[in-house]
Amino acid sequence: MKNSNMKKKFLFFLGSTSFLSIAGATLIACQKQDDGAIKKDLESKIDVLTFFPKSVDETAQWTVSRLLSEYRTAKSSDSNLTFDAFVKSKLGSKLGSDYELTFKEKGADKIEYTIYKKSNKAVSSTKVLEDTKIGQSDAQKVNAWLDRVKSLVANSSDLKGKKPSEVIEIKTSDVKFKETKDAQDVEFDVPTNWGTVITKSSASDAANDAKGTLKVSVQFSSGDFQKSKDLNLTGLKTSNNEQGGNNSGANGSKPMTPPNKGNGSDSMENPMTPPNKGNGSDSMENPMTPPPSNNEQGGNNLGSKENNPSKPKGNHPQGNGQMDNQGNDQMGNTNPQGNGQMDNQGNDQMGNTNPQGNGQMDNQGNDQMGNTNPQGNGQMDNQGNDQMGNTNPQGNGQMDNQGNDQMGNTNPQGNGQMDNQGNDQMGNTNPQGNGQMDNQGNDQMGNTNPQGNGQMDNQGNDQMGNTNPQGNGQMDNQGNDQMGNTNPQGNGQMDNQGNDQMGNTNPQGNGQMDNQGNDQMGNTNPQGNGQMDNQGNDQMGNTNPQGNGQMDNQGNDQMGNTNPQGNGQMDNQGNDQMGNTNPQGNGQMDNQGNDQMGNTNPQGNGQMDNQGNDQMGNTNPQGNGQMDNQGNDQMGNTNPQGNGQMDNQGNDQMGNTNPQGNGQMDNQGNDQMGNTNPQGNGQMDNQGNDQMGNTNPQGNGQMDNQGNDQMGNTNPQGNGQMDNQGNDQMGNTNPQGNGQMDNQGNDQMGNTNPQGNGQMDNQGNDQMGNTNPQGNGQMDNQGNDQMGNTNPQGNGQMDNQGNDQMGNTNPQGNGQMDNQGNDQMGNTNPQGNGQMDNH
């Protein structure tokens, strides 16, 4: 009975068509000493609202009365409705346990009810009840309850320490009813279906502030009974910042003295008289006067033994990852802000109104600057746990196939898109790290394997200056890694046409394109945005045979330069962008397979020639790194699978037959581990579901617009794909990136040409603020940048109309779209952001 959260409700179960059973409930026929146990059993079972039962019999009487009242209302619209049928529809037809309550109609609005114990059929009580309204005794209880409201509201957390003008809302949930029964205080929640309304008076705020008083109106309604009362609340702060006395019947902060001391009771029949010291009563006619001194706190007006205000309830734990398109979290919270991906106004989950967020916020609305709430940064795991080592075994960013976190929890998985072994970023014993790792999964933390970060250069050198002609990310032409391993597979994610990660010439466009080079927007010209087609045409139908980032087959760039050389990807004659005439290329080889070093063997490095011959004279029609269309590797394996990016069936290079891949998932989103739920790792499936079975149409993987990684780092850089200044995740400041080089061929080691990182925009402008309005990464269809140029675009990868995330009127959304290209706002146009639909 001391459990303040206990709902005073009763649930009736029909045992047959003629009587109603109460599960586990005994009503009054038992001995008096059993009354407490019977009542306690009732309280855990009954679902029909009761009104402060004093005994089991009173509970039964109230319940029957309520049923009759509701039956009368229902019968007004259905004259043929019987009480028995109404009770069945109201309470169901489940059989009770040992105690039964049966009903028998005795005429209109008259019910005979009998309570007995089934085991011995001992009749406990048989009464005839004629009652269609709340009786006078109940009305008296309502009056008593309204007086309780007065004292409890006055001391609620909504009023304490506030001036009247500062009171905006008085929460009904803060109001409790307390009654003393058998020398015990029992606390009841105010039921929402009682129709209790507490409203602030329309009196002048200035006048109220001057006096420190506030008038509220309380209205109670239940069935045919209604009552309202105005309450004058005193003791609030005044306009002079003085805390007034509250409406207690005693001096100072002392509790109210018992009625036998002459201060009166709190019952309706004998309202409390004013105290002897002149501090006033809690009646409307004689509001309490201020306390004797400015610094003295007046007493409170609780007539019960406990006067502690109810504490506000804690925040619900928000859920994980990216929120649904209403911004609701996984726990059913209704605040229209989510976690991970922000709403269209950029508001966080905490109701902040500034239309900004930092990166992608955590599920508590904390920023990336290390504020004290124990949450992480970026997108949270599917259990809503943060990055700070909280006990659920989840981490940050995109989880591995097993959903384990980054904090070294026992499953060998980690953050971002992990290596083939799924180890985490925290230096756990498997030598793996961050971003997309080498074939051995060595990390970024300087572990002894001579590998570096992100994607290596086309000579296989890492970022640390190691000279071993093998790289990390993209493998050498034998598929060997930097450690001499002989596994004929490469790392990185290759395209369907065998283009490598160095800006090769696959006829694809934005995101990962289809085999015909069509983009994801249903455009039919073989061009994309970001990565150009073989002729250098962009996605907008421009005819200049040059591209930026990735060069065309003649080595012309996007700026109209005529030198038949390119950087990163070479032309068909193997000429580079610097005017070298040696018919060999670097990175991707020419059609004769000649490299840039003058080797004449008709094989290439990195990407193989059309016959799949390697640079070493091997004749097997397969390549390494990127596989041929049959998925055969360089070692003669015939399994139609590749590594990195999987074939259309999602088979891997190791001969696994389940339609799943690693890194980028297949069209069904199945992973490489044989999991069958439509979610993937790294890049999400067409439905935006993650690997953990979450159903919200959002994905993970692509970084935020500030280049913040998933570890909460605040420098505008990411790992894998670099930021628009070309800075890596280790704090290097030279304006070059890692992985794919800029159009001038500058590396990450501080060369002076003002180019940026990754793939350039459609106009070939660099990332250093040159005058063309373009930005970073992959641009929108209009080529506008992220720097606030006049076109309404925003952040990251834009929608197909170039609208930004700040609520501009074009109907597009944010994050990863569904497979129909609809945005998260319910718009129906077939465009989206992130990974597009199949059309």
Beta strands, then each sheet from edge to edge (+ up, - down):
strand 1: 9-10
strand 2: 12-14
strand 3: 20-22
strand 4: 48-49
strand 5: 99-105
strand 6: 110-117
strand 7: 122-130
strand 8: 176-181
strand 9: 184-189
strand 10: 197-200
strand 11: 214-222
strand 12: 225-233
sheet 1: 1+ 4-
sheet 2: 2+ 3- 5+ 6- 7+
sheet 3: 8+ 9-
sheet 4: 10+ 11- 12+
end
